Amino acid sequence: MEHPRNSVLSLALIFTSAICLFQVSDGWGIDGHFIVCKIAQSRLGEAAADAVKQLLPDYVEGDLAELCSWADRVRFRNRWSAPLHFINTPEVCTYTYRRDCESEDGEKGTCVAGAINNYTMQLLDYGSSSKSDYNLTEALLFLSHFMGDIHQPLHVGYADDKGGNTINVRWYRRKAVLHHVWDVEIIETAEKRFYNENIEDLIDAVQKNISGVWASRIKSWESCESSKKACPDKYASEGIKAACQWAYEGVSEGTVLEDEYFLSRLPIVTLRLAQAGVRLAATLDRIFEASVE
């Protein structure tokens, strides 16, 4: 099956004219989301693995990663979903749900943390004896995507610069905005420089760190408060701290970002991808284990 990057090219042409309507927020880009879902699916318990396969459309042959960027593809058709991809915070390097998770109109829960809570709740209908009122396939795809988004530091960035979308920089010789550097450029530069442009090799490297140098931290990554199935506030708080300490640090309008920035930020990117994959798997396990109890 072809890499999903190719499958969205025609859709990109359709949606380009609508981009100006929303804060641009692709959340890791296609490769980053692909990595998150590959890691997650490799860690699922039996109940969750079976549920995911049952909910996915037949044409992806049980591969969640093939549709991990679906939420970005439909964002401009389903305009209501656009603000669910990110959180805007004031420039204080902290996050609180009450202050930061609301729409411009003041509607509470309209942010990526609220979306994770919502789609987690919807998926708890899986296995119910009565027909669900929700589209559980879409709920799975939204949850999988948003779990990636909330781990991209600039998806919990400053409101004033729209998560780095208005900060123009140069990535080596190319013009870019800071948000896109974190969505795409760091990952793609790593693939080209260290992994022969092979995304599977990058995934293998992250998986080795999960079972190796990060192994002692996995339980704390997976853990959730009391009886909660998902803990997006925890992930968002980590995200704004990483944004302040790593994404924004040393960057201003027109900054040229080269090896010093790339090599020092790449470990943060791979860490957040790993955490997103591990936590997505743990969340799906909690959801679908509950559905068979």
N, C-alpha and C positions, 0 to 999 in steps of 0.2 A: 504494500500500500504506500502511496506517495506521501512524502512529508507534508504536514498540513500547511506549510508556508505556501505551497503551490496552489492549494485549493481555495485560497482566499483572494487571489489576485484580481479576479473578475469582480468580486464583491467590493474590493478597495476602490475600483473605479466608480461604482454606484454611490458609495458613501462619501467620497472625497468632498463633494459640494456641501455636505452637512457638517463637516468637522468644525467650522467656525461657531456652531451653535453651542458647543459644549467645551468644558475643560477637557483637553486632550489627555487621556489617561489609559494607556494600553496595558499597564501593569506587567512588566517583564517582557512584553512582546511575545511572539508566538513561541520562540525557543524556550524562554523562561517558563511559560505555563506548561509546555510539553514536558520539561524536566520535572516540574512539581508533580504532575499527574503520573508520570512514569514511576517516580519514587514512591508515591502514595499507593499506587495499585500493587506494587511489589510487596507491600507490607500488610495488605488487608488480611484479616481473618476470614474464615470460611463463610460466615453469614454475610459479611459485607461484600466479599468478592462475588458471591452468588447474586446478591441484590444489584450490584453495579452492572453485572452482565445482563441481568434481566431488564434493567431500565434503559440500557444503551440501545440505540437503533442497530438493526442487524448489519448495516453496511460498514460499521467500524469494527466488526468482528471482536467485540468485547474489549477494545482498547480505549480506555478513558482518555488517554493523552491526545488521541485524534480529534477530540472535541473540547479540549481544555481551553481553547481560545474562542469557543462558540459565543460566549457572552460579549466579547468584543465585536464579533461579526454582526450581531443583531442590535448593538447599542444604538445605532442611529435610526433603525426602524422602530425599535421599542424605546422611544425617547425617555420614557419614565425611568428607564434603568440607568441612564447616564450618570446621575449623581451617586449611584450605589457602588461605584468602582473606587471611591477614594474618601478621605477625611481631610477637611481643611481645619487647621489649627491656627491660633494666634502665634506670634513669634515668642513663645515661652518655653518651648522644648518639653512640654507635657501634653498629655491627652486626658480629657474627661468626657465620658459619654454624654452627660447632660449638656455640657457646653458645646461640644464639637459635632455631635451626631444629629444634625437637623438640616433641612433644606433652606434655601434662601427665603422661602415663605414661612419658615418656622415649624415645618412638619418634623416632629421627632422621629428618630430612627432612620432618617434618610441619609445613610452613609454606608460604607462597606461593612462596618461592624454591625449595624442594624440589619443589613442584608444577610450576613452570615447567621445571625440569630433567627431571622425569618425563614430562610430556606432549610436550616436545621430543623426547625419546628415542623415545616411542611413534610419533610422526609420521614418524620416519625409516624406518618400515616401509612407508610409502606407495610404491607402484610396485614392491614386492618381487614376485618370481616366485611366492612361496608366500603363502598366505592369512595375514593378520596375526592375531595373538591379541588385538589391541586393537580397540576401537571408535574408528576414526580420526576420524569425525565429531565424537564427543564430545571426543576429544583436541584437535582444532582449536578447539572452542568453549571448552574449559577454558583452553587456552593463551592464546587471544585475550583472555579475561576477566581471567585472572591477570596478564597483562602490564599491563593497566590498573590492577589493584589495587595492584601493587607500586610504582606511580608515584604513588599517593595517599599523601602523607606520613604520615598517621595510620594507614595500614595497616602502617607500620613504626614504631609508637608504643610508649609505655610499657606494660608489663604491669600496673602498679598501677592505672592508670585505663582499662585495656582500649582503648588507642588513642584516648583522649578520649571514650569512650562513657559514662563516669561523671562527666564534668565538665559540670554544668548551666550554661548561659549564656542570654543573650537575644540573638537575632539581630534587631536593631532592636527591635520590640515583641513579637516572638514568642518563646516558650520553645523552646529547642533544646538539644541536647548538642553539644559541640565537634566530635565526629566527624561528625555530620550536617551541620554547617556546611561542612565540607570535602568531604563526599560530594556534597551537593546545593545548599545555600543559596548559596554563592558563585557557582556556575555559573548557577543559575536567576535570581539577582538581576542578574547581568550580562546574561542574555538579555532580561530585562524592561527594564533601564535603557538598554542600548546597542544591542540587536539586534532590537527590535520583537517579542520573544518568538519569534523565528525561529531555530531551532537551525542551519539551513543557513548563515545569515549569520555566526553565531559560528564555524562550521567554516571558512568562507571567510576570516575574519580570521586564524585560526590558520594556515591554509595560506599566506596571504600572508607571515606572519612567518617560516614555515619556508623559503620561497623568497627572503625578503628579509633582515631583520635577523639571523636565526639561520643563514643559509645557510653561513657559514664554520664553523659548529659541527656540521653534520650528520654529517660523516664520523666525528668523535669519538663522537657519539651512537651511530652504527651499529656502531662497531668492537667486536670481541669478542676475548678472549684466545686466542692461538694457534689451535688448531683447534676451539674450542668453538662450538657453534651458538647458544647463549644464555648470557648473563652476568648472571643475576639478583642475584648478590652485589654487583655494581657498582651496580645500580639500588637495592637495599635500603640500601646505605651512603649513597647520595645522599638516600634517603627519610628516614632518621632524622635526618640533618643538617637537612633542610628542616623536619621536624617540630619540632626544637628551636629553630631560628632563626626560624621563621615561625608554625607552627600553635600551639605552646604559649606562645610569647613574649608576655608581658603579659596572659595569661589565667589566671584562677582561678575558683573556684566563684562563680557569680552575676554574672560580668562581662557588661556590656552591650557587644555588638560592633556597631559602626555604620560610618559611612563611612571613618574612619581605618583600621580593620582591613580592611574590604572592599577599598578601593582599593589598599592596599599589598600585600594577599595575592592579588588577582586575577592579577597578572603571574606569580606562582609557580604558580598553578593552570593557567593557559594554557601555561606552559612545560612543566609535567609532563605535561599532555595531549599536547602536541606530541612530547615525547620518547617517550612510550609508543607513539604511533602510528608514529613513525619506526622505533623499535626492534622493534615487532611485525612491520612489513614486512621489515626486515632479517633478522630471525630466520626468518620463513617463507621468505624467499628462500634463506637458507643451507640450510634443511631440504630444500626441494623441488628445489633445484639438485643437492643431493647424491643425491637419489632418481633422477635421470635420467642420472647420470654412468656 
